[in-house]
Amino acid sequence: MNVQSIRLENWKKFTSPVEIELGNGLNILYGPNESGKSTIIDSIITTFYSKHTSGSGRIRSLKPWGSSLKPRSTITFQKDGQKYRITKGFHEKISLLEKMDGGNWRKIAEGDKADQELIQLVGGQLSPRGDTKPELWGLGQTLWMVQGQPIISDDLNDETLSSLQAMVGATIESEKEKKVLGEIRSRFLDIFTEKKRTLKKGCELFKIKEEISSLKKELNKSEQDKTRIDELIREIEDNEFLLNRNKLNLKEATQKRDQNQVKVEEARRHRENREKLEHEIRDIRTEYETLNQKIKEIDDSKAEINKIKSENEEIKQQIDPLESEFKELNEEIKRKLSDLKELNEKFEKTNAEKSMVGIAHTTVMDEQALESMKKNYNEISGLYDDLTSAQEEYNTIIAPEAAQMKKIEKLYRDIHDTQTKLQVMGLSVTATPKVKISGKISQDNEETSFSLKENDNVSWTANQSLNIKIDQVGEFQVKSGSQDVKVMKRELEDIKSQYQELVAPYGTEDLNDLKGFIIRKEAKEKDLKRIKADIEKKSDKSKEELQKEIMEFENKIKLNWSKIPDNSPYKNNADMDKSVLRTLLSKKIKQLEEDIKRITQNQKNLNYEIEADRKIAKDLEKRINNLKTDFHGKNEIIGEIRKRIKRLEDDGLTNDERNRQLNQLSFDLEQKDRAWQVYQDEIEDKENQPIGEYKGLKSKVEMLEKEIQKQEISKAENERELQMLINQSKDTTIVEEKLEQLQLKEKKLETDAEALKLLFDLTSFYRENIIGELSKPIHKRVTEDLEKLLGPKYSLIFNKEMKPDTVIAHGEEAPIDLLSFGTQEQVWCIFRLALGNILSRDERQLVVLDDPLVNTDPVRMHHALEILQDNAENMQIIVVTCDVDKYNSLTDANFISMDDTLRR
């Protein structure tokens, strides 16, 4: 089957009608994401395999979002050499199947019948309910790789297997055999699940087993209830006995607890006296330790004062010689600072003199530069005067421009040419009188007089008319009748008028004069450029800028001279030669710089000595200060210690009195400790034992009360449960009889099921052998294409469902699931092409590949395109892609652009 055209209207995103034409070979349907490529492919599946009356989710989603438009599809396809057209309107409930007959479409079925006959043509099954699934698409299950489903997850359907059997010449079941095999499979699947081969919940055997299980549970529960009744009766009797015994024990324990209460009170008083004595002992011990610590601190403080006084005497002996040394060093520093001051004053004086000499030297250099600037200025002024004169002369020369001169020359030539033509075409009279004559002649109405002697020879020329009056003789006239002469004369007058108008501003009509004007102007223009170039060479500044610069320089020189004091020998040396003065000043500057350098070095040496002395003095001062600080610090410590002693002795007692008080506290503490030890020895007998007995009796009473309460509750619950079980108990004879009947039926059905399972296994084995035969040609084709794509070291192993299961690469096997997603896509793409190639031997089949090579690298892509092109010779292929550039090398493909389709 081949699809020739697809037309969609109001179909998902296509609110306007769209139509694409498909070729018999390779078709590349391309466009960006969301342009509707997959919608086109999905329309084939929906139109072929969904009932026109379907209301599934797939059908509801066809209507453009937010509209009431009714989706409709029309697909033209070819089957067995005949051309068909199916039109479906799912929301209009329309289905129309037509056939091309004699160049016209003829209706062959509509409605449900059209749906059924379409399935007979394209193969597969209509979905009984809900959305269609790949296993219902006939050959499309294996040949159509739709978006998001590159892998064939289901087993190959019977239609695909039967078609392959016919193509490869494998053993083909007769219709009767197919019916028997189908019946076995159907009955097997009625009882067992296909993969786990366990009982189906809905089958009769499963229901009977469930009912048997339920009856057994019921019988078991009845037995359990009887056992439970006996247990409850025994528990109630035992509980009654224990309850009576616990009540008696509670009475006895309560009496003993009350009797023990007096001993508990005595134990509590004993404990209070003991704790009071412990508190008194703690107070006396605290007072003893505090007083003992005070006496120790006073003695330690007095000893510390004596030690610090001794250390201060040693510090005082160190300070005196250090202070004497420090004083001598400070006097030496003062002397050196005085010497440094004298050097600084000398440096300042020498530096000031150097500054004055430097100013005078700079000013002399500036005066020399000023003379050069003035000389340059005078030269530039002369050039500017020449420029002004030349510019004025240039402005007085009035000469035509080059373009205008060309126009004048052309008019001049036109006048000359026209006059020449007129002379050639005009009237000419030559006279040679034998006697003296005179008179008047009119040439083209321009009259002049003439007088001729004997044998004179004269000629007159006119363009149109010539009128000669000879005195005493008469008058004669000669005329020209040529119209060209008249026209040419008018043209000559017009040209002369134009010529005179153009040359009027220049005061001459002579062409050579005009050329002379131009030559003079060009020469003067060259002079102007030369003068400007000379000015630019002299300076890049204007005359005014140079003048301003000279004035600023003069002011600068005056200012510099004013900085030098009037009594300075370096001021006002105007009479001296500038070069000599500059040399003398340079030598003076050099001498002063050497003096400054020597003074600076002396300053540096003296500063270094002062800094070294200051560092020593600083270290001495630091040592003296540290010793004094240590001395004063120790005196302050003595003061603090004395304050501490005073605070410790603020009780008004002497040391002897404190020692006697300490001895008394020690005696009291010893007596209290002996009394406390007596109490401590009596704790077990007079405190712990009575209180412990009381607590034990109290705990026993509470425990018995809780136990009695718990037993009473348990007794009530057991009695309630016993009554409920007695009320629920019933006769189990009927249940036992029904169970026996069901077990007999179960045994018979199990025998039948086992026989059916055995029969199904035999037919499955038969089917696997057939699939093995079918796999060989497909495996051969897939291996050939796989070697083209991945190389000669790759091959595939098929499973018993005749699908790629394992890949062999470099001699090692690996499940296909472990390959990269891109390689898995390529393998499944090759598998579909191989199936399509085999199934297309009798009739070209349609193979759909929706974005099959999106994860393919450029090298593999090159081989993949070769495989596509080879397979397209035998079948129709539709490749859907977002990246059309990958397929541009396919010269024989039919490229279909979604953008162009939407624009049509």
Disulfide bonds with the S-S distance in Angstrom:
none
